[in-house]
């Protein structure tokens, strides 16, 4: 793997660990709670899902949402 590839992988690993903490802190300041479902939605959007159907399918696959559940 080229040097820039390793650096990108390292950066991605750091972001994956820190971003939920940062978002959770914002939610706490606003008196809200970062739920597993909301976190899964953010992850789906970060993975490039852009329609409600794509996001719902990802949530169904992860088990954070049941069909017919609002």
C-alpha angles and dihedrals in degrees: 000000000000120000094252090052092055091047091050091049091049091048091050091051091051092048093048090057098041105039096067089051092051093047091046090053091053090050091050091051089052092049093250135118127236102228127198089249094053090046089052090051091053090048091051091051090048088052089058101262108146109166127070089241093055092047092047092050090052090049091049091051091049091048094237092117134039123213109266092018116126 
